[in-house]
Amino acid sequence: MIRSALFVAAAILAAATFACTPPPPAPPPPPAPFAAAATCPDGTSFLKSVSYLTTPFSPAPGLPLPPSGPLPAPGPGVPDYAGGLAAAFNAASPAFQKTLCSLDAVFVNAVPCANPAACLASSWGWWQSQPTTPHGRVVALSAGLWNEPDYSHYETDLTQSLLPTSGVSYAGAQSCSAAGVCRPIDNLATALLAALAHEVGHIAWYQVVPYAQPTGFCSGKFFTGWRSNSVTPPPRWRDLLTLPARDNIRHGNGGKWPYIHSQPPQLDSIDHPGPGGPGTNNLIYSLLGTGQPWASLFASISPDEDFVETYKFAVLTTANPPLTAVTITVPGAGAADIVQDYLVPGRKPSLVTKVGCVPVAF
């Protein structure tokens, strides 16, 4: 994955221990924008930057790209990697196509993984602060993504990796016109587009959000869903924030999750509900309400994932065709549709503001 995710910010040289170290020093300033210089007219051109990775690789400052080879031809037991990525590219907006064309390398990461969560975690986005490539923008997508039949299954697997006992599921991704004519877009191309957007969003965090003072992004209007002292840069490595990973961070942070919402519910209450209070799924469902600012449940876990998932949301809702509806069901609590609420004026004002501040092309 994104589901993804291991994310390496090569710009950060702090120790890998997340909860027990002070914030790392500011990285060097990003290179000058290279907006329109990178262009590729179609998915076939985009595929020239894609290769097949079969050996483990962990990005780090100054490292060259790992050895890789051409994508294998589709056949029995071998997915059509090239066809899937070309379809995802062609479904992207012109703005996101431009950003995809600025990537120096895209790997299909075929290093074996044992389960859906591990496969999701073998995707990553890397901005090289010490570039060994022209722009220092590199993305890997797990080959396991091609096992997902469609976007809804992808988001379901991602969310259940994060909230394993909830049973949350996605279904019915659609694109509806202003005239009310709807078409299904619950397919692999949309899933791969979402995965690409998430990993590119991690790169965007380091090139768009002010590193030293991230609360200043969007004139202070983006991270209003968090207590201001919770909005800090992520660690050098951002593991997929599964429940065991979160509990490990809590252990190093005095037993508390370090990222606090400005309004309830808090992640601590969801992960470890106390006696007599609302159940876990009722708390999860409340994060989907119209008064909440989150682009997804994943976005509510940490400020950097909030930015990244909002970036992904912006990509999907401006795609060709755009995502206009997808149902999120929380067993025992209810069903919600963040996308539909976002598109209805007045229902998601905070999310509308946040999406408006995210540059899909950067």
ZAVEXDREN-878716 format. One line per field, with one value per residue (C-alpha): residue number from 1; x, z, y. Coordinates in steps of 0.02 Angstrom, whole numbers, m for minus. Each point is the difference from the previous one (the first is absolute). Example, Ala and Ser with C-alpha at 12.3 -4.5 7.8 and 13.67 -1.06 7.14 Angstrom:
num <- [1,2]
X <- [615,69]
Z <- [390,m33]
Y <- [m225,172]
***
This chain:
num <- [1,2,3,4,5,6,7,8,9,10,11,12,13,14,15,16,17,18,19,20,21,22,23,24,25,26,27,28,29,30,31,32,33,34,35,36,37,38,39,40,41,42,43,44,45,46,47,48,49,50,51,52,53,54,55,56,57,58,59,60,61,62,63,64,65,66,67,68,69,70,71,72,73,74,75,76,77,78,79,80,81,82,83,84,85,86,87,88,89,90,91,92,93,94,95,96,97,98,99,100,101,102,103,104,105,106,107,108,109,110,111,112,113,114,115,116,117,118,119,120,121,122,123,124,125,126,127,128,129,130,131,132,133,134,135,136,137,138,139,140,141,142,143,144,145,146,147,148,149,150,151,152,153,154,155,156,157,158,159,160,161,162,163,164,165,166,167,168,169,170,171,172,173,174,175,176,177,178,179,180,181,182,183,184,185,186,187,188,189,190,191,192,193,194,195,196,197,198,199,200,201,202,203,204,205,206,207,208,209,210,211,212,213,214,215,216,217,218,219,220,221,222,223,224,225,226,227,228,229,230,231,232,233,234,235,236,237,238,239,240,241,242,243,244,245,246,247,248,249,250,251,252,253,254,255,256,257,258,259,260,261,262,263,264,265,266,267,268,269,270,271,272,273,274,275,276,277,278,279,280,281,282,283,284,285,286,287,288,289,290,291,292,293,294,295,296,297,298,299,300,301,302,303,304,305,306,307,308,309,310,311,312,313,314,315,316,317,318,319,320,321,322,323,324,325,326,327,328,329,330,331,332,333,334,335,336,337,338,339,340,341,342,343,344,345,346,347,348,349,350,351,352,353,354,355,356,357,358,359,360,361,362]
X <- [0,m8,m58,146,100,165,48,175,34,181,1,m4,159,m67,10,m128,m82,m159,m72,158,97,m22,m57,138,86,m72,56,80,m123,m82,63,m82,m167,9,m183,m32,170,m53,m135,m55,m152,m70,17,124,120,m22,47,176,38,m70,104,m12,84,35,130,m31,44,m12,19,127,91,122,m44,m12,m155,m2,30,m161,m61,m139,m178,m41,m121,m175,m42,m62,29,81,m109,0,105,28,m182,m57,118,m41,m186,32,100,m135,m131,98,m35,122,70,39,65,126,53,14,110,117,39,177,m42,m151,31,m120,64,m7,96,m107,m122,m95,m171,m103,67,180,m34,m77,151,121,m56,91,34,175,61,189,72,169,m61,77,m137,m47,m146,20,m177,m18,m153,m22,m165,m18,m31,m132,m111,m36,m86,m133,m151,m53,11,m126,97,160,m72,m82,163,92,m127,m12,191,m12,m158,6,m152,m118,m57,m11,m30,m12,m119,m77,128,m88,20,m161,m25,m90,m150,m4,67,114,130,96,186,32,147,186,44,m82,88,170,m36,m40,159,107,m82,32,185,22,m88,142,122,m115,4,186,m11,m161,m25,119,115,47,m179,m126,m145,29,m50,m158,10,m30,m163,52,42,m144,m59,153,64,138,136,m44,47,182,104,m8,150,128,m93,m189,m59,m179,m86,m82,m62,163,101,m108,17,188,m4,m112,125,137,m113,m52,m148,m88,m24,95,m121,m156,m158,m71,m168,m43,13,184,96,43,m187,m26,147,m30,m177,m34,m145,m170,38,m45,63,144,m110,m111,155,67,m166,0,162,m100,m130,m28,81,165,143,73,16,4,16,186,13,m54,149,139,25,115,m123,m136,94,41,m177,m70,119,m63,m179,37,73,m148,m134,81,38,m72,m132,m2,m48,m167,m63,61,m90,95,m91,44,m86,m119,14,m52,55,73,66,137,10,m185,1,151,m92,m157,27,8,22,190,64,165,38,m44,125,135,m23,8,172,76,93,m27,140,154]
Z <- [0,37,57,9,101,40,m35,3,9,m47,48,184,81,175,93,m52,171,m20,170,101,m101,m19,m167,m131,m71,m153,m165,m138,m106,m142,m176,m114,m72,m159,m43,m186,m51,25,m122,m68,m112,52,109,m119,22,189,m1,m56,181,70,41,100,171,70,135,167,1,134,m62,91,m32,m144,m51,m186,m66,21,m145,m87,m162,m127,47,m36,m139,61,0,114,177,m60,7,m136,96,m149,m51,176,19,m173,43,165,m90,m130,138,84,m24,m108,159,80,m165,1,176,m47,m147,121,91,m33,32,39,63,3,162,m20,158,79,137,117,19,m62,134,m41,m185,29,104,m144,m94,35,m59,11,m25,m16,93,m71,m176,m101,m129,m89,113,148,m12,12,33,27,m11,71,m131,123,m53,m161,107,46,m114,15,96,134,45,6,121,102,19,44,130,78,11,103,99,4,108,m77,m157,m93,m186,m157,m146,m155,m63,m132,m108,m25,m119,43,m92,120,m122,97,m55,107,19,128,m94,12,m93,137,135,m81,m25,186,47,m113,72,179,m29,m102,144,115,m118,m7,190,m8,m148,39,190,94,91,147,33,m84,90,m113,m155,m85,106,154,m67,m45,167,101,37,112,158,m61,101,m87,m173,m15,m142,m17,41,m130,m26,12,19,m43,160,44,178,54,m74,89,165,m22,m23,153,101,m43,33,177,m53,m100,m185,m40,m129,79,m93,39,28,49,m24,33,m71,175,35,m164,23,185,49,184,91,m11,m148,m185,m89,m122,m156,62,29,m173,m79,84,m94,m162,49,m95,138,m15,m111,m53,m181,65,162,m38,m5,182,63,m17,m74,m140,m51,8,m131,m105,1,m41,m147,m56,22,m110,m135,1,1,m149,m99,m170,43,177,154,61,118,99,150,161,113,184,67,142,m19,m173,m176,m65,m160,24,m186,m19,157,m67,m163,88,47,187,55,7,6,84,m126,m144,67,20,m175,m70,77,m71,m165,m103,m116,97]
Y <- [0,103,m72,23,22,19,177,64,183,1,182,m45,m61,m28,m165,m128,m11,100,33,23,128,187,70,m15,153,85,m75,102,100,m96,21,126,m54,m102,11,m2,m66,m180,m50,m165,m9,m168,m153,m81,145,m5,m185,44,48,m164,m154,m161,m13,m174,33,87,184,134,179,106,165,m10,m178,m35,m85,m189,m117,m46,m74,15,m41,m182,m38,m48,m183,m140,59,163,156,131,126,114,m1,42,147,67,m7,90,136,23,17,141,183,99,78,m167,m70,142,m48,m184,51,90,m163,m61,m181,m108,m176,m145,m75,m188,m42,m138,50,m117,83,149,117,m45,22,170,47,m36,155,162,177,73,176,m6,148,m54,m39,m138,30,163,48,m117,m68,m188,m110,m187,m93,m174,m134,m63,144,m93,m132,128,m21,182,163,m49,m157,101,129,m138,m95,160,53,m173,m4,160,m42,m191,m38,127,m92,167,m24,106,m33,76,125,105,152,98,146,161,m73,m146,m130,m118,m125,m125,33,m137,m75,m33,160,104,m103,26,185,13,m93,111,155,m53,m31,159,88,m50,87,150,14,39,117,94,5,118,m120,109,57,m116,84,150,m97,66,159,m107,m71,m178,m81,73,m177,m23,80,114,m87,m164,64,m51,m73,m190,m109,m51,m163,m1,m179,m43,52,m165,m27,m88,142,128,m91,m2,190,17,m103,124,148,m38,m107,137,25,161,70,75,53,171,m84,m180,m142,m30,m147,m62,m21,m92,m118,m32,52,11,m83,82,112,m14,m154,5,m3,140,106,m44,45,170,41,m12,131,162,103,m96,62,m168,m59,m180,m96,m17,190,10,m100,129,173,m58,m136,133,100,m153,m70,173,7,m171,60,151,m112,m120,135,88,m158,m44,m52,72,m100,70,m137,m149,m74,m34,m123,m15,m158,33,189,58,46,163,76,129,38,37,107,95,38,66,184,28,m181,m9,179,m44,m136,116,127,m131,m73,176,24,m160,24,m157,58,55]
***
